Amino acid sequence: MSRRVVFLIALISLAVLGTAAAPWTLPGGGLSAELREHVRERYGLDLTVRGRSTFAVLPIPRVKFEDVVLEFPDGALKAEGGILRGELRILPLLFGRIDLSDFDLTETRITASAQKLQAVKWTEIFKDSATENHARRLVVTKSSMRWTDLKNADLDGLNAMIRWVDPSEPLTVSGSAHWRDELVSLEQASIFPDLLASNKISPFSLTLSSPGARLTAEGEAQIGDGPRITGESTIKTASVRDFTRWSGMELPFGSLLGGLSISGDFSLDRRRLSWPAVAITLGSDKLEGTLGVRFDTERPVIAGTLAADTLNLSDLFAPFNQTRTSSGAWSEEAIDLAGSTGADLDLRLSAATASLGRVSLDDMAASVLIQPGRIEASIGRADFYDGTLKGRLLLAAENGLVDFKSQGTFSGVKIAPFLTAVGEPRWITGRARGQFSFDGHGRNPADVVRQAAGRSSIELTDGELMGINLEDALRRVDKRPLLASLNWKGGRTAFERAEAQIVMQDGIGQIAEGKLKGSAVQAQLRGQVLLVDRTLQVTAGITPADAQAGQAPALAFDVTGDWDNVAISPQVRSLIERSGAAKPLFPSQRVPAGEQGPQATAQ
């Protein structure tokens, strides 16, 4: 064969190869129309091409459509704009049939309806795909997704790949997208569509992650008239507080909680997600029990019963630490329950040891109930500093106003270690019992305190007053009244019983009854406890234990100042009156309040 013939054959071969590799522009009909019909019959999608359509043979047969629209006939899903590329199977193409093996959708805008997608007969779609050749892979890149009926669920920068090579293998999905300016990754998800289409149970797996949270689950799934998923799952977040702020998801106490993880066997259907045996880590605490979420109500309802060896509830009571400003005054900032009442909660808690800030409870059984704008917490029982405690707290918000109600009872409580725990000096000992109730109403803590009303009572037995010996003070005042005020501090005063009853109205607590009874002395209390400015105005009258009822006190003390800096001092006037030398300087009878005393007359 001559060189000229060889060169000619080579040129022809190159021309054929170049023609096969180069894309051909397709007219509106022909192959383009055939492909549109294939997509409609095989996948139930309507394909509209607004831009140019091209076809190439090498290296593999492929088509490209510009400015396309892909949509379900009922509008459940619509992809608009961008470029659609597809690879064609060679064998069907030789017989004049179009059969796509891969899809690649780039820079498209996807619009979807969650309700309409739920109504799609997926079992029929999967069943048809299982019996026929289907596309092995769908790749979506540089796209966006908008939901018509889901709030704050839009995705940007969407990149995803759906792969299903053979019905005997699972369908897998992976990808990522930006949601609320953060990258969320679907690391892997798998399911067997052919088993689901046959109403059989299919294994599944799922791993989803974001910067602050991670979800993993695996188990079995079944669809049909009663869809159900069972398996094992783990949910973790480094901070519930940060997660709710970013995601906008409303959770009970969501604005107050830190790290959280939930793991265990679960089941999910249309009405409920439940963990029959769940392990929860809250901060450094570990809880076990049952947990469930109901979806068939107006708002999701979280319910459960959990138990722990140790439980730190200080974060939940953090807002109470913010009721005062740095200067010590009651806060004028509005009370907002929205961040804590995002979803309904009905929870039973028990703990061998529980801490609420500085206070500790043992063998605690409690419950928490959250409804829209309402928080109710109660302690059914608890060991409290060698005694017992029961209580109930209610916060209810409506029209910007908050009702605050609390009540409780306690018995056998050792008062000294309790005072130490809350940061107060151990100025009194003994075992305490009593009850309290407190109601308030307002827009902020200051309003609640100004309108506070309630009643409280306390009784202590077999205790001591620390820092003062009242029996010794009485002896001194009899001998040297004017020097008693200089030497009254020091020692202890034992008592058999001390009690006080306080009636509160408009933020002012009036001591209705207050007394102390010891073997050698007794005392009577009168005065006020002012909640508004957090001060005391109390007088204690001291008499011998055998003094007759109504006898004037031999010694009186003023208890005054703010709650954090109480000052106790003897009344100097009463000491001067007991001095024989100074007594003539004062009238024999005291002038009642509001009346004018006798006036001196010049001679």
Secondary structure, DSSP 8 states (H G I E B T S, - for coil): --HHHHHHHHHHHHHHHHHHHS-EE--SSTHHHHHHHHHHHHH--EEEE-S-EEEE-SSS-EEEEESEEEE-TTSSEEEESSEEEEEE-HHHHHTT---EEEEEEES-EEEE-HHHHHHS-HHHHHHHHHHS---SEEEEEEEEEEESSSTT--EEEEEEEEE---TTS-EEEEEEEEETTEEEEEEEEEE-HHHHHTT--EEEEEEEEETTEEEEEEEEEE-SSS-EEEEEEEEEES-HHHHHHHH----BTTTT---EEEEEEEEE-SSEEEEEEEEEEETTEEEEEEEEEE-SSSS-EEEEEEEEEEEE-GGGGHHHHTSB-TTSSB--S----GGGBSSEEEEEEEEEEEEETTEEEEEEEEEEEEETTEEEEEEEEEEETTEEEEEEEEEEEETTEEEEEEEEEEEEEEHHHHHHHTT----B-SEEEEEEEEEEEESSHHHHHHT-EEEEEEEEEEEEEEEE-HHHHHHHHHH-HHHHTTS-EEEEEEEEEEEEEEEEETTEEEEEEEEEE-SSEEEEEEEEEETTTTEEEEEEEEEETT--TT---SEEEEEEEETTS-EEEE-HHHHHHHSTTTGGGS-SS---TTS--------
